[in-house]
Every structure is written in structure tokens, then in C-alpha cells.
Amino acid sequence: MTPIITSLLDTDLYKFTMWQAMLHRHPQTEAEYEFVCRTPTAFALAELLPEVERELDALCGLRFAADELDYLAGLRFIKSDFIDFLRIFQFQRAFIKAWAEGDSLHIVARGPQVHVMGFEIYVLAIVNELYFRRFDAVAALTEGRRRLASKLDQLKHLAVEAKRHNPFELFDFGVRRRFSGPWQREVVQAFAQETSQWFKGTSNVLLARDLNLVPIGTMAHEYMQSYQALGVRLRDFQVAALEDWVQEYRGDLGIALTDTVGMDAFLADFDMYFAKLFDGLRHDSGDPFEWGEKALAHYAKLRIDPQSKRLVFSDGLDLDTALALYHRFADRIQCGFGIGTRLTNDMGLTTINIVMKLTHANGQTVAKISDSPGKTLCNDETYLAYLRQVFNIPEPAAQAA
């Protein structure tokens, strides 16, 4: 059977942008990433272990092809020495382990960060596709195509709405929890062909290349979290991460992720310097309407024209929510909407919430305390308590009260 991953471009753009930054700034960092399923499943994921092992073997046999490197080299923010690194790069099977305990599937990648950080998206796409192969593909694709047609029609209705100050811009962020690779390609191609006025790109580098779309992405939590273990004072880890990003990309890739320790703690560090240097902010947890208002209030406090900035929403969106957010904010600030699971795995089947998160760097626990408490992934309660104390973040129970 053809492996699920056949090209190392079949991943999110931000894996490359973070990879380059860490290779240049902190190439010696050791890291550990852990796979977790946050939701109930229709059958034990442990049953997938033999297939997962086979797919990991295939993944670790891949290399970047010359035409793939040429495409990456053509992105203005990718540097030549990173291309040279990728030219000789190959995933090492010894750095990733998969095993079963009872009904649970465990996958851990551990080793030099620049050799293991790339595993994440491939692993999630592999597990998700293997999982959904157990269901009726014909029924799923029939329903998926019906829902896709409905989304396309819904988006086309924007053409008859009254014009807003800023346009609606939709991106595909659906690699990691897609129904399958071919289905993601079909969905993205349909949006690109039928709604190009509003569909502006994909995080999937392979599809961006093949379909002549803009590859979308900047940074994820793992980049910010790594700085909790890179020798700076913990209170300063966000500032250090943002400063290194500015120095690495010098104006490119200017959307900052805000919820590694919550929006309030982020804004405390996002001063005039960063607010002017970064093009905008990305939302990934908590109430998106409240988050947007906080972002606008922060720009107003700094006397920065919000029309020169962008808010990117990407937390569990569906098209209805994206349009509601657009109607709320589009006259006040530029907006972008990254939809993942509900774009590439809306098949009438119950989806699963799987992640593969950075848990340790240089032997030290790292964590995020997002604005959605259920997204916190850390088993070290002592470290979490310390992180909350440093950033003055209330305990979850106190937040609920």
C-alpha cells in the first residue's frame, strides 16, 4: 500500500519557519514531543500500532527531492543554508517510538530538536488517516462532498453582501486532522477554483506548490515554549522568542501567536516595539470575540491604527463562526480565518482531537497555559503552578468561579 506521507512538503509551512529559526538560533536544543488523544474514540487507537509503525518506517525513508528544495528556496524568507541542511536531512527512526498500553497509543519523539520537531504534523496526519480508514469511505466522501458544496455556496453569498472595510480571507489549516491526503487536495482545489475571491491559501506546503497557492503560516506554540528552557529568565521567555523571530525574519512572517501563557500575559509583553514590528496576531484559544476586542483595545492604547494590522483566527473554526467574526471585526481591522478540521474532515463522522506537543526542552518541562484550560498539556503540576505564579495566571478553578 502507498504510504500516507509521500513528500516531506506535505506538512504545515510553520514547521519550516520554526525549524529554520531554531536551526539558526538554538541548534543544540534537545526536545521531547508527545502524542495525545484528547477525545473518546470509536475503537482503541492501540489497534493502529502496526500500521503506525509501518508508516513511520516509510516516513523515515523519505528525503527532500530537488524540485521540493527548489520550491522552498523560492520562498523569500527561507535562507540558503537551511536549504543546504534540508538537502542532507532525513528523519532518524531511532528518535521516534510508538507503543501501546492497554487501549492507548503512545508516540514520543525525542532527540535534537532540529531532528525531531518536524515529526509532529506527519504523525498526526498518519494517525488520523489510519483511524478514518476504518469507516465507510464511500458514505463519508458522499457526505463530505455534499457539505463541501454547501460551504462553497455559503461563501459565494458574500458577493451579494454589503462591502466591509476589509475583505474576507479564508485559509486551509487542515493537514493534521484531515480525513485523508487526497480529500484535503480535493477540498483545497475546490475552494481555490470556485471561491478564489475569498480563499487565499493553505498551510500545506505541498498543496501550495502543486496548486499555485500562497503557503500560510508563521509560528506555533512549540517555538514559544522552547524559550522557557533556553537560558532566559522565565518571565522573559516570550520577549526573547519574539525578538529572535524579528531578528530571523526581519519583517516577514509577522503574525504572532498570543496564547502560550494566555492573551493577557502576552499583551503585557507585546509593547510598542513588538506591536509596530509584527503585522498582527493569531488567536488559538479562548473566546475569539473577547480576544479580538482585547487586541483592538491594545492597539488603541498604543495609538496604533488597527487598519494597518491583522487578526488571524484559527481555533476550531467552522465557516459560520468565521463569518460571524468577520462581521464583528472586518470594519475595524484586517481579518484572516484559518479553518482546519471542519474544512478537511467534515464528513458526518465524529472527529478526534489529537495533538503532538512539545513537553520537554533541554531536559526541562515546558508548557502552555492557553485561554482554553482543556488545551493545557503538562503532567508537571509543580512547573505549571510556577508558570502561573510568574505570569500571574489564576488557577483554573479560580477562573471558573
Salt bridges, closest charged atoms under 4 A:
ASP10 OD2 - ARG178 NH2 2.85
ASP12 OD2 - ARG176 NH2 3.03
GLU32 OE1 - ARG110 NE 2.87
GLU32 OE2 - HIS360 ND1 3.95
GLU47 OE1 - ARG134 NH1 2.98
GLU51 OE1 - ARG134 NH2 3.65
GLU53 OE1 - ARG93 NH2 2.34
GLU55 OE2 - ARG54 NH2 3.51
ASP57 OD1 - ARG93 NE 2.66
ASP67 OD2 - ARG209 NH1 2.73
ASP81 OD2 - HIS24 NE2 2.70
GLU101 OE1 - HIS106 NE2 3.57
GLU120 OE1 - LYS15 NZ 2.76
GLU120 OE2 - ARG176 NH1 3.27
GLU129 OE2 - ARG133 NH2 3.42
GLU143 OE2 - ARG146 NH2 2.64
GLU143 OE2 - ARG147 NE 2.65
GLU161 OE1 - HIS327 NE2 2.98
GLU169 OE1 - ARG310 NH1 2.97
GLU186 OE2 - ARG145 NE 2.69
GLU194 OE1 - LYS156 NZ 2.96
ASP210 OD2 - ARG185 NH2 2.89
ASP210 OD1 - ARG209 NE 3.00
GLU222 OE2 - LYS15 NZ 2.35
ASP236 OD2 - ARG233 NE 3.02
ASP244 OD2 - HIS26 NE2 3.39
GLU248 OE2 - HIS24 ND1 2.65
GLU248 OE1 - ARG25 NE 3.25
GLU248 OE2 - LYS79 NZ 3.47
ASP252 OD1 - ARG76 NH2 2.79
ASP259 OD1 - HIS221 NE2 2.60
ASP264 OD1 - LYS294 NZ 2.76
ASP269 OD1 - ARG235 NH1 2.90
ASP284 OD2 - HIS221 NE2 3.86
ASP284 OD1 - ARG282 NH1 3.74
ASP284 OD2 - LYS375 NZ 3.66
GLU290 OE2 - LYS294 NZ 3.66
GLU293 OE2 - ARG328 NE 3.01
GLU293 OE2 - ARG332 NH2 2.74
ASP315 OD1 - LYS375 NZ 2.73
ASP331 OD2 - ARG164 NH1 3.45
ASP346 OD1 - ARG147 NH1 2.59
ASP346 OD2 - LYS151 NZ 2.67
GLU395 OE1 - ARG388 NH1 3.48
